[in-house]
Amino acid sequence: MPKWLKISLKVVGVVILLFVLLIVGATMYISFNKAKVLKMVNEQLDKSVDGTLVIGDMKPNFFKGLPHVSLTLQNVLVRDKQFERHKHTLLNAKSFNISLNTLALFKGTIDINHIAINNADIDLYTDSTGYSNTAVFKKDNKKVKDNPSESSSPTQLQNFSFNDVTFTVDNQKDYKLFKFAINDLKGNMVYPDSGWHANFHLDVMAKSMAFNTLKGSFIKNKRLTGNFSTGYNEDKGDITVKVTPLNIGDNPFDINAAFHTKTPNTDFSINLVADKILWKSASNLVAANIQKSLNMFSLDKPIDVTAAINGSFGGGGDPLLYITAKVKDNKLSTPGAVIENCSFNGVFTNRYAKNKELSDANSVIKLTNFKGTYNHLPFTIDTGSVVNLDKPIATGNFRSSFPAADLNWFLEDDVAKFSGGTADINLRYRADVVDYEINKPFINGSINLKNTDLYYLPRGLKLKNTSFSLNFVKDDLILKNIRLQSGRSVVTMEGRVNNFMNVYYDAPEKILLTWQIHSPALYLNEFMGFLAERKGAPAAKKRGNSGSFVNQFGTVLERGRAEMHMQVNKVYYKNFLATDAHADLLTTENGVIIQNVGVKHAGGSLKMNGKVMQGDKLNRFALNTIVSHVNMPEFFRAFNNFGLKDFTAENLKGFLSAKTNITGSITDAGNMVPNSIKGNLDLSMRDAALLNFQPLQGVGKFVFPFRDLKNIQIPVLDAHFIVNGDMITIKPMEISSSVLNVDVEGVYGLNRGTNIALDVPLRNPKDDFKITDPEERKKKRFKGIVVHVRAHEEDGKMKIGWNKNHKDTSK
């Protein structure tokens, strides 16, 4: 072995021996001078304590903490002078390990460079008056740089550790409560001229992190683990913290924080970054009041989140929050809606208005570059926001362009089906989020459909090549550029609903849609679906905001009223043709009120007022009509002979004027219900003829077997009838014709019950029209023999006989 190596080994051995002897000596010194050393430790610690410091016992730990001497202090208590009043012990440690500088110990001084606290409670308490038990600590003496080992110098820790320690900051005055169960905290410190720097590992359970106990705790019952790098700048009074990452629960965060100790309430700022975190996991980290609002929404996939938290440990207000999120190709669930393929940039802050306090009511969620799909409808929101999380209100600009057929997903096959064409939506909206059925929303903008085919399901109405524009202006709805085509009918319309947004949900029956309608040709049979009862119609009760938007839209269409002012060039209905038609119609929840109807028909004109009331399969109507100088065959043929079988258009010739006041029923297909008509009918015929009218022909065979009654010319005829189902009461009626004169009175039964009295002069009135004096013609009318005949039904057959009950009133 080389000589130099032998010498080196001997030196090392001597050093080790001396070191062991030094440690053994220090340990023996402490053991034999326990009271003295305990007093020295107490005195050193007591330099920073203004209150009670109690150390129950002290034991040296041989070789632990080498090269320093390690002591275990047991049952350590630190209490301020006001303990008996508030009962909060600042420190209660079952085991308090310290490491002492060995050389300083032999000089008679205590230099503590390591502290390990185990099984302890640390409770920093502030009462409602602002008094804190941290008053137990005296203000730090300024470090004497020239002689750092001097006993008057404050202790400088180099290493520290905490195990099984509960750390609490309870501020009753400012409603703050921070409580952590420290499982493990280990670190070391260095002391540059500017202050100190520490690196440590932390493993704690956050029991409470309430900046405002009235509103709940952040990261409550979450485990926090991470490696921290911290520093303190003595001149600025700033503590900086950096950890990459800090695991909060199962989520890693990059954190940078700063605590400004020289501000009155120790202001702080914390910045967090999480690249991938689930929405629910993020909401579980905030206070209950914020969590409640955030949990109204959810996202299926992880999102990128950053958070800036600024506040102070004094004052009772919330910290300032500024949270950002980046969402891409996600699924967003909101109250009442699910948004697919969702992407946006989001910002949350609880300072929407700078001049108001930080609170839920002053909070806002801002969304930019929002894209998504709702029920297969793609849309964008360039800028949107949800303001006031106490009563959330959503605002934004909603835009969407898509094939009109995509509306079928949205309408859920409940209101209408679309095929072909395009839809374009551009809306500025303001809507209630919690009452997500849009409680009195504010909407401005337009909805446009072009060149689409529409099947309106509740009425079985099919429209093709349809276009319309809905414009929301303040509270009103304006409908423009509407083109509807059903079969051969083409209709153009303009409409308006005043105060639409205020009554849409709460009172749909108060909605009044005013229409101006024009059509070159209208085929009424193509719109007979509106006579039928709505398929699956909602119950006629106040729905409020209880149903979906689609159901409510259907309710509005059915229960809302429409006031229609129509101008139609030609109107067709089966055999009926009218020109220059105009009408004012008012639809109600269960019918139509008809006003000021006027048409030209059969060479004359018709005017009508009345109503049609919908029922179960049958629809009741009540009409007042005025018919002026219409061609009778055309008129009767157009109205299907008004349900009459024996008196039809084929029996008539000439011109008719009439007044009616009738009620009746009509089927969903638009056919008159047989025997349903009741009311009064006043007729006035001019230049008329009665052709092949069987009842008179029967009388003619009995009374005038040699006269031809197939063509009876009637220059003037005025008559009054009372219709009651299948029974028509004929008021006394004088028929003066070219073939015979007849006075008729009685009841004509369409099916049975006919009983008609006829007074027929036997003279031939063929030349009576030559008499110009009306009085003379009237006197001559019943000259000669008069036959009194009765036509009545007997055993289901029509019988003609003498009227034995006739009373002669001519005398």
VOGU-3710 file (C-alpha; in Angstrom, 3 decimals, decimal comma):
1> mpkwlkislk> 0,000/0,000/0,000  1,471/3,381/-0,928  2,567/5,530/1,998  0,319/8,449/1,049  -2,736/6,175/1,043  -1,871/4,823/4,501  -1,525/8,350/5,846  -4,865/9,398/4,232  -6,745/6,472/5,708  -5,335/7,219/9,159
11> vvgvvillfv> -6,441/10,859/8,868  -9,925/9,874/7,785  -10,151/7,353/10,587  -9,083/9,930/13,133  -11,650/12,435/11,788  -14,408/9,866/11,959  -13,363/8,869/15,463  -13,342/12,493/16,538  -16,743/13,059/14,957  -18,191/10,025/16,733
21> llivgatmyi> -16,632/11,156/19,988  -18,077/14,637/19,372  -21,584/13,273/18,794  -21,300/10,950/21,768  -20,020/13,802/23,829  -22,826/16,095/22,734  -25,376/13,417/23,471  -23,865/12,746/26,905  -23,721/16,497/27,483  -27,434/16,835/26,742
31> sfnkakvlkm> -28,239/13,789/28,833  -26,296/15,043/31,859  -27,372/18,671/31,331  -30,948/18,038/30,249  -32,438/20,770/32,381  -29,854/23,295/31,209  -30,282/22,438/27,515  -34,094/22,421/27,827  -33,887/25,840/29,388  -31,623/27,026/26,527
41> vneqldksvd> -34,083/25,667/23,941  -36,991/27,323/25,721  -35,115/30,599/25,884  -34,221/30,433/22,184  -37,796/29,692/21,129  -39,223/32,110/23,660  -37,472/34,980/21,893  -40,237/34,851/19,293  -43,154/34,059/21,655  -45,321/36,473/23,645
51> gtlvigdmkp> -47,509/34,070/25,523  -47,220/30,535/26,825  -44,641/28,069/25,494  -44,654/24,671/27,197  -42,309/21,766/26,385  -43,325/18,629/28,272  -40,106/16,642/27,860  -36,898/16,448/25,822  -34,944/13,418/24,594  -31,728/13,271/22,539
61> nffkglphvs> -31,728/11,098/19,418  -28,306/9,542/18,910  -26,990/9,694/15,326  -30,330/11,080/14,085  -29,814/14,284/12,152  -26,058/13,807/11,723  -23,803/15,789/11,792  -26,026/17,719/14,153  -27,560/16,751/17,465  -31,242/15,851/17,277
71> ltlqnvlvrd> -33,717/16,459/20,084  -37,279/15,329/20,462  -39,526/17,773/22,278  -42,700/16,145/23,484  -46,109/17,684/24,224  -45,247/21,158/22,959  -47,930/23,825/23,495  -47,941/27,406/22,201  -50,767/29,650/23,371  -51,357/33,366/23,281
81> kqferhkhtl> -52,338/35,441/26,299  -56,051/35,411/25,322  -56,337/31,607/25,193  -58,729/31,384/28,141  -61,166/33,599/26,239  -61,166/31,982/22,778  -59,839/28,430/23,599  -57,791/28,086/20,380  -54,321/26,602/20,936  -51,964/27,847/18,256
91> lnaksfnisl> -49,690/24,764/18,434  -50,301/21,436/20,086  -47,592/18,970/19,008  -47,159/15,527/20,491  -43,718/15,262/18,895  -41,557/18,228/17,968  -38,121/17,226/16,665  -35,351/19,810/16,324  -31,781/19,552/15,105  -29,097/21,635/16,888
101> ntlalfkgti> -25,747/22,891/15,646  -23,271/20,764/17,605  -20,434/23,318/17,783  -22,845/26,078/18,839  -24,149/23,805/21,564  -20,628/23,458/23,143  -20,332/27,238/23,025  -23,459/27,405/25,174  -25,813/28,604/22,423  -28,738/26,999/20,580
111> dinhiainna> -28,787/27,095/16,778  -31,830/25,195/15,421  -31,476/24,253/11,755  -34,145/21,545/11,398  -37,647/21,134/12,754  -39,916/18,118/12,316  -43,469/18,341/13,676  -45,459/15,142/14,047  -48,989/14,414/15,259  -49,843/18,047/15,821
121> didlytdstg> -52,549/20,666/15,441  -51,768/24,202/14,260  -54,693/26,587/14,672  -54,374/30,198/13,519  -57,518/31,867/14,891  -58,956/35,360/14,376  -62,100/36,348/16,262  -64,934/38,578/15,069  -63,173/41,696/16,434  -60,011/41,054/14,415
131> ysntavfkkd> -57,860/39,758/17,280  -55,622/36,798/16,283  -53,836/34,244/18,412  -50,800/34,811/16,180  -50,189/37,739/18,501  -48,185/35,169/20,469  -45,296/35,753/18,052  -43,071/38,759/18,647  -41,906/40,763/15,708  -38,734/39,342/14,161
141> nkkvkdnpse> -35,507/40,937/15,215  -33,438/42,012/12,281  -30,714/39,494/11,451  -27,261/40,517/12,572  -25,223/39,848/9,504  -21,860/40,382/11,151  -22,337/37,560/13,653  -25,091/35,195/12,501  -24,334/32,681/15,264  -24,938/35,177/18,036
151> sssptqlqnf> -27,627/34,025/20,423  -29,730/37,094/19,761  -30,042/36,160/16,067  -33,277/34,550/14,940  -33,268/30,849/14,185  -32,642/29,943/10,545  -34,165/26,630/9,524  -32,398/24,614/6,881  -34,700/21,633/6,844  -38,250/21,036/8,000
161> sfndvtftvd> -40,915/18,334/7,872  -44,520/17,883/8,964  -46,295/14,582/9,390  -49,882/14,012/10,520  -50,429/17,715/11,152  -53,745/19,537/10,995  -53,266/23,140/9,889  -56,207/25,564/10,298  -56,680/29,257/9,503  -60,030/30,314/10,997
171> nqkdyklfkf> -60,889/33,982/10,423  -64,262/34,693/12,016  -64,142/38,371/11,158  -63,730/37,943/7,416  -65,628/34,623/7,078  -62,586/32,652/5,912  -61,692/29,083/6,823  -58,647/27,209/5,510  -58,072/23,738/6,929  -55,563/21,139/5,724
181> aindlkgnmv> -54,661/17,679/6,975  -50,928/17,476/6,236  -49,941/13,883/5,586  -46,375/14,706/4,603  -44,413/17,912/4,074  -40,624/17,813/3,683  -38,303/20,527/2,496  -35,186/22,593/2,894  -34,402/26,293/2,975  -31,530/28,544/2,039
191> ypdsgwhanf> -31,088/32,192/3,007  -29,756/34,494/0,340  -29,491/38,192/1,171  -32,977/38,921/-0,259  -34,843/36,573/2,105  -35,148/32,814/1,761  -35,832/30,078/-0,768  -37,407/26,705/-0,077  -38,059/23,498/-1,957  -40,467/20,989/-0,447
201> hldvmaksma> -42,759/18,060/-1,187  -46,373/18,385/-0,098  -49,053/15,755/0,471  -52,161/17,192/2,142  -55,925/16,739/2,264  -57,759/20,031/1,776  -60,654/19,979/4,231  -61,665/23,567/3,575  -60,461/26,444/1,433  -63,270/28,905/1,973
211> fntlkgsfik> -62,566/32,500/1,018  -66,133/33,179/2,122  -67,676/30,631/4,502  -71,135/31,898/3,591  -70,687/30,515/0,070  -68,647/27,355/0,570  -65,181/25,978/0,025  -62,905/25,560/-2,975  -61,195/22,138/-3,526  -63,057/20,711/-0,537
221> nkrltgnfst> -61,997/17,199/0,522  -59,429/16,988/-2,261  -55,934/15,519/-1,912  -53,092/17,784/-3,030  -49,647/16,415/-3,886  -46,683/18,081/-5,573  -43,140/19,409/-5,381  -43,023/23,121/-4,564  -40,429/25,761/-5,218  -41,004/28,854/-3,075
231> gynedkgdit> -39,158/32,047/-2,280  -39,450/35,129/-0,123  -38,254/38,621/-1,046  -37,749/40,484/2,211  -37,617/43,921/0,621  -40,895/43,501/-1,269  -42,529/41,185/1,226  -43,530/38,820/-1,586  -43,726/35,031/-1,346  -43,713/33,210/-4,681
241> vkvtplnigd> -44,817/29,621/-5,213  -44,346/27,401/-8,243  -45,358/23,778/-8,624  -45,375/21,693/-11,806  -47,561/19,827/-11,414  -49,806/20,054/-8,374  -52,157/17,110/-8,362  -55,579/18,137/-7,048  -57,489/14,919/-6,724  -56,836/13,072/-9,981
251> npfdinaafh> -56,144/16,229/-11,988  -52,680/17,737/-12,514  -52,310/21,548/-12,524  -49,369/23,819/-13,235  -49,486/26,526/-10,568  -47,783/29,856/-10,062  -48,743/31,944/-7,044  -47,662/35,088/-5,255  -48,508/36,271/-1,726  -47,913/39,935/-0,878
261> tktpntdfsi> -47,308/40,003/2,870  -46,740/43,750/3,105  -50,300/44,529/2,017  -52,748/45,025/4,919  -54,659/41,764/4,303  -51,940/39,724/2,549  -53,097/39,877/-1,034  -52,484/36,877/-3,252  -52,661/35,841/-6,892  -52,829/32,216/-8,031
271> nlvadkilwk> -52,604/31,040/-11,638  -53,563/27,479/-12,586  -53,291/25,632/-15,891  -54,875/22,246/-16,653  -54,424/20,881/-20,163  -57,042/18,150/-19,924  -59,753/18,135/-17,278  -63,370/17,012/-17,254  -65,981/19,713/-16,725  -67,434/17,925/-13,708
281> sasnlvaani> -63,988/17,559/-12,149  -63,324/21,273/-12,658  -66,684/22,312/-11,173  -65,991/20,153/-8,109  -62,940/22,312/-7,328  -64,862/25,569/-6,851  -67,147/26,799/-4,086  -70,667/25,395/-3,806  -72,339/28,583/-5,023  -70,289/28,589/-8,236
291> qkslnmfsld> -70,472/24,812/-8,559  -74,281/24,942/-8,516  -74,284/27,265/-11,513  -71,612/25,365/-13,429  -73,373/22,039/-12,879  -76,289/23,269/-14,968  -73,937/22,452/-17,838  -71,690/19,509/-18,636  -69,142/18,495/-21,272  -68,386/14,869/-22,125
301> kpidvtaain> -64,702/15,222/-23,108  -61,807/16,864/-21,222  -61,137/20,548/-21,851  -58,187/22,932/-21,476  -58,601/25,280/-18,517  -56,695/28,186/-17,021  -57,651/30,024/-13,863  -56,475/33,242/-12,245  -57,544/33,744/-8,625  -56,831/37,088/-6,970
311> gsfggggdpl> -57,863/38,027/-3,469  -56,735/38,602/0,065  -56,765/36,769/3,390  -58,609/39,707/4,917  -62,056/41,087/4,123  -65,148/38,963/3,681  -65,523/39,146/-0,068  -64,969/36,518/-2,749  -61,657/36,362/-4,610  -61,590/37,637/-8,166
321> lyitakvkdn> -61,888/34,691/-10,550  -60,928/34,685/-14,212  -61,234/31,224/-15,748  -60,744/30,338/-19,408  -61,632/27,134/-21,227  -60,977/25,797/-24,709  -63,527/23,269/-25,974  -63,210/21,346/-29,218  -65,511/18,740/-30,790  -67,301/18,103/-27,513
331> klstpgavie> -70,843/17,367/-26,355  -72,431/20,123/-24,282  -75,498/19,418/-22,151  -77,525/22,397/-20,922  -80,956/22,721/-19,301  -83,334/21,672/-22,062  -80,773/21,148/-24,850  -77,828/18,987/-25,913  -75,282/20,521/-28,301  -73,258/18,078/-30,407
341> ncsfngvftn> -69,930/18,779/-32,186  -69,433/21,707/-29,834  -66,358/23,975/-29,976  -65,798/27,357/-28,324  -63,520/29,528/-26,227  -65,015/30,360/-22,855  -64,276/32,834/-20,075  -65,787/32,957/-16,586  -65,340/35,858/-14,179  -67,203/37,076/-11,144
351> ryaknkelsd> -66,566/40,711/-12,024  -68,836/41,528/-14,953  -69,384/45,145/-13,851  -66,219/46,708/-12,428  -68,104/49,018/-10,087  -69,969/46,146/-8,349  -68,822/43,637/-5,743  -67,505/40,220/-6,692  -70,482/37,847/-6,536  -72,596/35,341/-8,410
361> ansvikltnf> -74,949/38,137/-9,428  -71,978/39,959/-10,974  -70,636/36,865/-12,731  -70,519/36,198/-16,450  -69,669/33,322/-18,783  -68,482/34,620/-22,154  -68,349/32,397/-25,219  -66,597/33,200/-28,504  -66,315/31,299/-31,788  -69,078/28,962/-30,639
371> kgtynhlpft> -69,962/26,215/-33,095  -72,260/23,269/-32,580  -75,195/21,196/-33,744  -78,579/21,132/-32,008  -80,938/18,365/-33,148  -78,921/18,109/-36,384  -79,113/21,889/-36,919  -75,624/23,405/-37,281  -75,190/26,889/-35,822  -72,619/29,420/-34,707
381> idtgsvvnld> -72,569/32,061/-31,981  -69,843/34,608/-32,666  -70,229/36,147/-29,217  -72,430/34,845/-26,414  -72,632/35,258/-22,663  -74,479/34,074/-19,575  -74,817/36,936/-17,083  -75,782/36,809/-13,385  -75,402/33,225/-12,170  -78,019/33,850/-9,461
391> kpiatgnfrs> -80,599/34,247/-12,233  -78,686/33,346/-15,391  -79,543/35,265/-18,545  -78,061/34,147/-21,868  -77,338/36,617/-24,654  -75,658/36,231/-28,008  -75,784/36,272/-31,778  -77,143/33,007/-33,177  -76,520/32,136/-36,827  -77,332/29,001/-38,770
401> sfpaadlnwf> -77,715/27,894/-42,387  -78,797/24,370/-43,264  -81,107/22,284/-45,473  -84,694/22,853/-44,389  -85,180/19,087/-43,967  -82,885/19,226/-40,918  -85,715/20,993/-39,089  -87,494/17,644/-38,882  -85,100/16,559/-36,120  -85,764/19,747/-34,223
411> leddvakfsg> -89,553/19,559/-34,587  -89,550/15,883/-33,546  -92,207/14,998/-36,153  -94,760/16,740/-33,968  -95,538/19,945/-35,840  -94,309/19,755/-39,419  -92,063/17,950/-41,877  -89,860/19,735/-44,380  -88,247/18,521/-47,577  -86,032/20,431/-49,980
421> gtadinlryr> -85,129/24,090/-49,736  -82,887/25,933/-47,318  -83,188/27,618/-43,926  -81,230/30,590/-42,634  -81,351/31,932/-39,067  -79,759/35,135/-37,796  -80,914/36,098/-34,310  -79,757/38,292/-31,476  -81,269/36,780/-28,338  -81,604/37,304/-24,602
431> advvdyeink> -83,120/34,369/-22,738  -83,537/32,911/-19,272  -81,259/29,890/-18,718  -82,882/28,382/-15,631  -86,416/28,787/-16,987  -85,008/27,425/-20,198  -88,324/27,542/-22,036  -87,460/31,166/-22,707  -89,434/33,171/-20,169  -90,254/36,421/-21,948
441> pfingsinlk> -87,115/36,364/-24,099  -85,765/39,186/-26,154  -85,075/38,222/-29,768  -84,110/40,380/-32,695  -83,343/39,092/-36,151  -84,822/36,864/-38,795  -85,603/33,270/-39,759  -85,858/32,603/-43,496  -86,998/29,503/-45,373  -86,796/29,277/-49,148
451> ntdlyylprg> -88,233/26,880/-51,691  -89,158/24,106/-49,260  -92,016/21,627/-49,214  -93,935/21,605/-45,930  -96,297/19,042/-44,466  -98,200/20,551/-41,535  -98,959/17,399/-39,554  -101,740/18,510/-37,156  -103,923/19,532/-40,117  -102,686/17,129/-42,783
461> lklkntsfsl> -101,885/20,161/-44,962  -99,239/19,780/-47,675  -97,551/22,886/-49,062  -94,919/22,950/-51,781  -92,368/25,480/-52,970  -92,910/27,414/-49,743  -90,920/30,445/-48,614  -91,277/32,802/-45,701  -89,372/35,236/-43,531  -89,937/35,695/-39,775
471> nfvkddlilk> -88,568/38,957/-38,422  -88,357/39,675/-34,694  -88,368/43,415/-34,047  -88,385/44,350/-30,348  -91,429/42,505/-28,910  -93,162/42,104/-32,276  -93,071/39,346/-34,902  -93,269/40,469/-38,531  -93,836/37,895/-41,271  -92,773/38,847/-44,780
481> nirlqsgrsv> -92,246/37,410/-48,243  -94,477/34,434/-47,529  -95,374/32,198/-50,427  -97,519/29,095/-49,900  -98,629/26,628/-52,533  -101,012/23,763/-51,913  -101,839/21,877/-55,060  -103,030/24,524/-57,514  -103,511/27,210/-54,848  -100,848/29,892/-54,557
491> vtmegrvnnf> -100,999/32,346/-51,664  -98,767/35,297/-50,823  -98,977/36,733/-47,333  -97,700/39,452/-45,032  -98,334/39,254/-41,300  -97,625/40,739/-37,906  -97,974/39,775/-34,238  -97,711/42,648/-31,800  -96,282/41,950/-28,321  -95,399/38,425/-29,459
501> mnvyydapek> -92,505/37,784/-27,056  -94,489/38,811/-23,974  -97,362/36,357/-24,494  -95,683/33,466/-26,351  -95,509/31,180/-23,308  -97,721/32,688/-20,643  -100,802/33,443/-22,736  -100,663/31,950/-26,266  -104,419/32,471/-26,592  -103,759/36,226/-26,564
511> illtwqihsp> -101,547/36,071/-29,646  -103,223/37,790/-32,570  -101,618/37,299/-35,978  -102,810/39,861/-38,499  -102,535/38,689/-42,103  -102,829/40,382/-45,453  -103,467/37,556/-47,910  -103,499/37,635/-51,696  -104,046/34,837/-54,161  -104,679/34,620/-57,912
521> alylnefmgf> -106,526/31,317/-57,409  -107,590/29,545/-54,235  -108,952/25,984/-54,193  -110,694/25,682/-50,833  -110,893/21,896/-50,878  -107,085/21,834/-50,596  -107,367/23,477/-47,160  -110,131/21,297/-45,730  -107,633/19,957/-43,178  -108,244/23,060/-41,128
531> laerkgapaa> -111,809/21,915/-40,508  -110,577/18,794/-38,755  -109,710/18,747/-35,096  -105,971/19,088/-34,535  -104,260/15,709/-34,291  -102,699/15,395/-30,883  -103,757/18,897/-29,932  -102,486/19,995/-26,538  -104,935/20,375/-23,703  -106,566/23,760/-23,551
541> kkrgnsgsfv> -104,975/24,790/-20,298  -102,271/27,195/-19,339  -98,971/25,527/-20,068  -96,627/28,233/-18,833  -93,061/27,051/-19,324  -93,724/23,403/-18,596  -93,425/21,880/-22,069  -90,708/21,813/-24,684  -90,225/24,589/-27,197  -91,648/22,422/-29,956
551> nqfgtvlerg> -94,803/21,583/-27,993  -95,220/25,223/-27,090  -94,822/26,223/-30,738  -97,618/23,808/-31,628  -99,733/25,234/-28,821  -99,224/28,756/-30,139  -100,268/27,711/-33,641  -103,469/26,140/-32,316  -104,483/28,456/-29,509  -103,306/31,697/-31,037
561> raemhmqvnk> -105,733/33,737/-33,095  -105,320/34,934/-36,668  -107,031/37,919/-38,219  -106,984/37,450/-41,992  -107,810/40,042/-44,607  -108,090/38,225/-47,913  -108,170/39,326/-51,515  -108,533/36,438/-53,976  -109,029/36,721/-57,715  -110,722/33,336/-58,041
571> vyyknflatd> -112,077/30,957/-55,421  -112,845/27,342/-56,270  -114,695/24,857/-54,095  -115,912/21,705/-55,818  -118,485/23,102/-58,293  -118,322/26,595/-56,845  -116,440/29,389/-58,595  -116,292/32,938/-57,309  -114,318/35,917/-58,506  -113,113/39,119/-56,889
581> ahadlltten> -113,400/37,561/-53,457  -112,630/39,432/-50,279  -113,064/38,346/-46,679  -112,118/39,186/-43,117  -111,626/36,038/-41,051  -110,733/35,668/-37,398  -109,555/32,251/-36,263  -110,007/31,229/-32,647  -108,840/28,228/-30,670  -111,799/26,163/-31,907
591> gviiqnvgvk> -113,231/27,900/-34,923  -113,380/30,697/-37,472  -115,369/33,932/-37,364  -116,359/35,041/-40,865  -116,877/38,734/-41,562  -117,376/40,911/-44,603  -117,175/38,062/-47,088  -118,028/39,144/-50,589  -117,705/37,340/-53,914  -119,038/37,520/-57,412
601> haggslkmng> -120,702/34,327/-58,472  -123,101/33,045/-61,127  -123,587/36,500/-62,553  -124,462/37,977/-59,165  -122,855/38,450/-55,806  -122,781/36,852/-52,376  -122,164/38,445/-49,007  -121,673/36,484/-45,846  -121,055/36,774/-42,116  -120,957/34,016/-39,561
611> kvmqgdklnr> -118,742/31,496/-37,839  -117,555/27,910/-38,061  -116,918/26,045/-34,797  -114,791/22,911/-34,808  -116,020/19,777/-33,088  -115,374/16,085/-32,904  -115,527/15,020/-36,579  -118,377/17,456/-37,285  -118,073/21,205/-37,548  -120,934/23,543/-36,732
621> falntivshv> -121,555/26,713/-38,698  -123,868/29,697/-38,365  -124,174/31,947/-41,397  -125,993/35,068/-42,485  -125,886/35,448/-46,253  -127,189/37,801/-48,861  -127,402/36,487/-52,408  -127,999/39,071/-55,110  -129,227/38,181/-58,607  -127,342/34,943/-59,150
631> nmpeffrafn> -128,067/32,469/-61,860  -130,118/29,828/-60,048  -128,950/26,660/-61,799  -125,306/27,656/-61,350  -125,903/28,680/-57,761  -127,652/25,468/-56,735  -125,149/23,356/-58,612  -122,219/25,130/-56,910  -123,626/24,373/-53,470  -124,586/20,792/-54,236
641> nfglkdftae> -128,287/21,717/-54,163  -127,939/22,564/-50,453  -128,482/18,923/-49,612  -131,922/18,796/-51,356  -132,753/15,734/-53,416  -136,074/16,570/-55,123  -135,379/20,213/-55,781  -132,120/20,617/-57,678  -130,374/22,840/-60,171  -131,980/20,830/-62,944
651> nlkgflsakt> -135,406/22,059/-61,807  -134,511/25,742/-61,940  -133,991/28,583/-64,327  -133,715/32,311/-63,789  -132,111/34,601/-61,238  -132,194/34,396/-57,493  -131,771/36,800/-54,633  -131,911/35,498/-51,120  -131,316/36,173/-47,461  -130,474/33,347/-45,131
661> nitgsitdag> -129,928/32,948/-41,434  -129,025/29,330/-40,978  -126,995/26,918/-38,885  -125,720/23,513/-39,856  -122,903/21,009/-39,844  -120,121/20,246/-42,244  -117,747/17,293/-42,263  -113,967/17,469/-42,080  -113,994/16,780/-45,808  -116,148/19,869/-46,406
671> nmvpnsikgn> -119,405/18,063/-47,202  -122,717/19,282/-45,871  -124,126/16,951/-43,226  -127,578/15,811/-44,435  -130,563/17,198/-42,513  -128,351/19,408/-40,345  -129,470/22,803/-41,656  -131,760/24,937/-39,558  -132,893/28,503/-40,012  -134,756/30,946/-42,217
681> ldlsmrdaal> -134,543/31,372/-45,962  -136,060/34,258/-47,891  -136,074/33,850/-51,683  -136,773/36,235/-54,468  -136,744/34,909/-58,045  -136,978/36,873/-61,232  -137,464/35,607/-64,779  -137,504/32,120/-63,349  -138,737/28,800/-64,541  -139,544/25,574/-62,708
691> lnfqplqgvg> -138,480/22,617/-64,785  -139,639/19,060/-64,277  -140,500/19,607/-60,602  -142,005/16,276/-59,648  -144,422/17,339/-56,858  -146,185/19,804/-59,165  -146,158/17,328/-61,976  -147,920/14,900/-59,682  -150,556/17,511/-58,915  -150,842/18,295/-62,639
701> kfvfpfrdlk> -151,648/14,725/-63,458  -154,425/14,760/-60,933  -155,847/18,213/-61,653  -154,645/19,023/-65,191  -154,104/15,720/-66,883  -153,806/17,424/-70,254  -151,459/20,276/-69,280  -147,693/20,237/-69,688  -146,160/21,294/-66,363  -142,560/20,518/-67,289
711> niqipvldah> -141,663/24,140/-67,995  -143,412/26,613/-65,769  -142,400/30,215/-66,379  -142,383/32,337/-63,238  -141,707/36,028/-63,851  -141,705/36,913/-60,120  -141,633/34,757/-57,005  -141,074/35,750/-53,399  -141,018/33,055/-50,765  -140,117/32,411/-47,143
721> fivngdmiti> -138,992/29,059/-45,785  -138,152/27,743/-42,345  -135,637/24,907/-42,505  -135,439/22,411/-39,639  -133,255/19,501/-40,647  -135,125/17,380/-43,159  -138,326/19,396/-42,724  -138,880/22,603/-44,673  -141,820/24,765/-43,651  -143,257/26,686/-46,597
731> kpmeisssvl> -144,876/29,902/-45,530  -147,929/30,944/-47,652  -146,441/31,428/-51,081  -148,043/32,637/-54,275  -146,713/31,165/-57,478  -147,888/32,997/-60,574  -146,661/31,248/-63,649  -147,307/30,859/-67,346  -148,962/27,467/-66,836  -150,907/27,827/-63,631
741> nvdvegvygl> -151,233/29,868/-60,509  -150,701/28,088/-57,217  -150,871/29,090/-53,590  -148,660/26,803/-51,573  -148,396/26,301/-47,820  -147,224/23,453/-45,610  -144,270/21,250/-44,810  -141,984/19,557/-47,267  -140,128/16,540/-45,878  -136,850/15,674/-47,517
751> nrgtnialdv> -137,170/12,122/-46,311  -140,682/11,872/-44,843  -143,499/13,923/-43,368  -144,520/15,999/-46,399  -147,841/17,761/-45,968  -148,463/20,564/-48,469  -151,705/22,365/-49,248  -152,064/23,696/-52,777  -154,806/25,987/-54,042  -154,877/25,768/-57,842
761> plrnpkddfk> -157,247/27,848/-60,039  -158,333/25,804/-63,056  -158,261/28,719/-65,453  -155,283/29,046/-67,708  -153,128/32,079/-66,698  -151,125/31,954/-69,899  -152,126/35,479/-71,032  -152,126/37,121/-67,576  -148,767/38,712/-68,248  -150,514/40,951/-70,815
771> itdpeerkkk> -152,489/42,662/-68,023  -150,428/45,688/-67,092  -152,435/46,753/-64,033  -151,141/44,762/-61,029  -154,391/45,102/-59,074  -156,466/43,848/-61,973  -154,040/40,994/-62,539  -154,269/40,056/-58,841  -158,100/40,008/-58,927  -158,174/37,843/-61,992
781> rfkgivvhvr> -155,623/35,416/-60,575  -158,188/33,259/-58,722  -161,195/33,681/-61,015  -163,156/30,615/-61,875  -162,934/27,193/-60,361  -160,216/26,680/-57,725  -159,049/23,190/-56,782  -157,861/22,620/-53,237  -155,360/19,808/-53,169  -153,302/18,207/-50,425
791> aheedgkmki> -150,016/16,459/-51,100  -148,977/14,299/-48,163  -146,979/11,255/-47,283  -148,812/8,107/-46,248  -147,159/4,763/-45,544  -143,945/6,029/-47,091  -145,631/7,045/-50,324  -146,617/10,434/-51,649  -150,384/10,762/-52,126  -152,332/13,545/-53,771
801> gwnknhkdts> -155,929/14,197/-52,839  -158,550/16,770/-52,049  -157,792/19,081/-49,193  -160,816/18,447/-47,017  -159,513/20,806/-44,352  -159,388/23,800/-46,670  -161,100/26,929/-45,396  -162,278/29,363/-48,028  -160,913/32,784/-47,167  -161,805/34,420/-50,481
811> k> -165,240/35,517/-49,292
//
